[in-house]
Amino acid sequence: MTLIKCVVLIPLRRNDGSAVSRGEMRGILNRFLREFGGFTVAGEVVGGWRSPEGVEYRDRNTQVWVIVESSQLPTLRETVREIGRQLGQEAMYLEVSEAKVDFLSVRGNRGRGKSKRED
């Protein structure tokens, strides 16, 4: 199973200037947790974008990492589109990286190496 790191930018304001509430952001993040098993908030980023019609936007965004299997990419794309519609956006940023992700188990190492008391 190959896991892929994806980056989603969630705007902190709608295009009409109104703020995305903490509760709404929490709901979006919980959706990533429910649908894809987890997320990481990497922090706030600032960017600009020009629409095909020439309208310029400058946004503060929350950068969110979501790890998916390749078979989940269509579902992630649709989820990001739905979030964009919810937030009144014209477009949403989704980056699908070439990075391969491993989750390393750290359980089962008891009895090997030093115990906490030996440190």
Backbone torsions as a table, in degrees:
resi	resn	phi	psi	omega
1	MET	NA	123.4	178.4
2	THR	-98.6	126.2	178.2
3	LEU	-102.0	136.9	-175.2
4	ILE	-118.7	133.3	175.9
5	LYS	-84.9	127.2	176.5
6	CYS	-120.7	147.1	179.2
7	VAL	-118.1	129.0	177.4
8	VAL	-120.7	133.8	173.9
9	LEU	-101.2	120.3	179.7
10	ILE	-104.5	114.4	-179.0
11	PRO	-65.0	145.7	178.3
12	LEU	-88.6	-10.5	175.5
13	ARG	-136.5	147.8	173.9
14	ARG	-75.6	168.4	178.8
15	ASN	-64.4	-22.4	177.0
16	ASP	-82.6	0.3	177.7
17	GLY	94.8	-10.8	-178.9
18	SER	-75.6	145.5	-176.2
19	ALA	-75.9	147.5	169.6
20	VAL	-82.3	123.0	-176.1
21	SER	-70.0	159.1	176.2
22	ARG	-59.5	-40.1	179.3
23	GLY	-63.1	-40.3	179.3
24	GLU	-67.4	-41.9	178.0
25	MET	-63.8	-42.1	177.9
26	ARG	-59.6	-40.7	177.8
27	GLY	-63.4	-39.7	177.8
28	ILE	-64.0	-46.4	179.7
29	LEU	-64.2	-40.0	177.0
30	ASN	-62.9	-32.9	177.2
31	ARG	-64.1	-42.4	176.0
32	PHE	-61.1	-40.2	179.1
33	LEU	-62.8	-48.1	-178.9
34	ARG	-65.4	-46.9	-171.3
35	GLU	-82.7	-28.8	-173.8
36	PHE	-126.0	1.2	174.2
37	GLY	87.5	-0.5	177.8
38	GLY	164.1	174.5	178.0
39	PHE	-164.4	162.9	171.9
40	THR	-133.9	127.8	172.9
41	VAL	-85.8	114.8	-176.4
42	ALA	-88.7	-9.6	177.5
43	GLY	126.3	-176.2	-179.2
44	GLU	-94.1	138.4	177.9
45	VAL	-131.9	157.2	179.1
46	VAL	-120.4	138.7	179.5
47	GLY	-153.8	172.1	177.3
48	GLY	-132.1	156.2	-177.3
49	TRP	-151.9	140.5	174.8
50	ARG	-112.6	123.4	-179.2
51	SER	-70.6	164.1	176.4
52	PRO	-57.7	-25.3	178.7
53	GLU	-83.3	-3.2	178.1
54	GLY	92.4	4.8	177.8
55	VAL	-77.2	129.3	179.6
56	GLU	-97.5	135.7	178.3
57	TYR	-123.7	141.5	171.3
58	ARG	-124.2	127.1	-172.7
59	ASP	-131.3	146.9	162.5
60	ARG	-97.3	132.3	-175.2
61	ASN	-131.9	155.7	167.2
62	THR	-95.7	124.2	178.0
63	GLN	-87.3	124.7	-177.2
64	VAL	-122.9	129.4	173.6
65	TRP	-96.8	134.5	176.3
66	VAL	-130.2	130.1	179.9
67	ILE	-101.6	125.9	-177.5
68	VAL	-134.6	159.9	167.0
69	GLU	-79.8	153.9	-178.1
70	SER	-57.7	-32.5	179.3
71	SER	-67.5	-17.8	-179.5
72	GLN	-90.1	-6.6	-176.6
73	LEU	-57.5	-43.9	177.7
74	PRO	-59.7	-39.1	178.5
75	THR	-66.4	-41.8	177.8
76	LEU	-62.0	-44.0	178.9
77	ARG	-58.2	-44.5	179.8
78	GLU	-67.6	-39.3	177.3
79	THR	-60.1	-44.9	179.9
80	VAL	-64.8	-39.3	175.4
81	ARG	-60.2	-44.5	179.7
82	GLU	-63.3	-40.2	176.8
83	ILE	-63.3	-42.2	177.4
84	GLY	-59.5	-43.0	177.5
85	ARG	-64.5	-42.2	178.5
86	GLN	-57.8	-37.9	-176.4
87	LEU	-94.1	7.6	176.1
88	GLY	67.2	34.4	-178.3
89	GLN	-92.1	156.8	171.8
90	GLU	-84.0	-33.7	-179.0
91	ALA	-152.3	160.9	177.6
92	MET	-130.1	147.0	178.6
93	TYR	-90.7	124.1	173.5
94	LEU	-133.7	121.3	177.7
95	GLU	-110.0	124.9	175.6
96	VAL	-107.8	111.2	-171.4
97	SER	-88.0	168.3	174.1
98	GLU	-86.3	-6.2	-176.7
99	ALA	-66.1	136.7	173.1
100	LYS	-101.3	139.0	-172.4
101	VAL	-115.0	138.2	172.0
102	ASP	-121.6	139.9	169.4
103	PHE	-106.6	115.4	-175.2
104	LEU	-93.5	124.3	177.2
105	SER	-71.0	136.2	176.4
106	VAL	-114.8	5.9	177.2
107	ARG	-85.2	160.2	174.2
108	GLY	85.9	8.7	179.8
109	ASN	-97.3	8.5	179.7
110	ARG	-64.7	143.6	178.9
111	GLY	88.3	-8.1	178.1
112	ARG	-110.2	139.5	177.0
113	GLY	73.7	-163.7	-177.2
114	LYS	-77.9	145.9	170.1
115	SER	-85.8	168.5	179.3
116	LYS	-58.1	-35.2	-177.0
117	ARG	-71.1	-21.9	-179.1
118	GLU	-83.4	-14.8	-177.3
119	ASP	-66.9	NA	NA
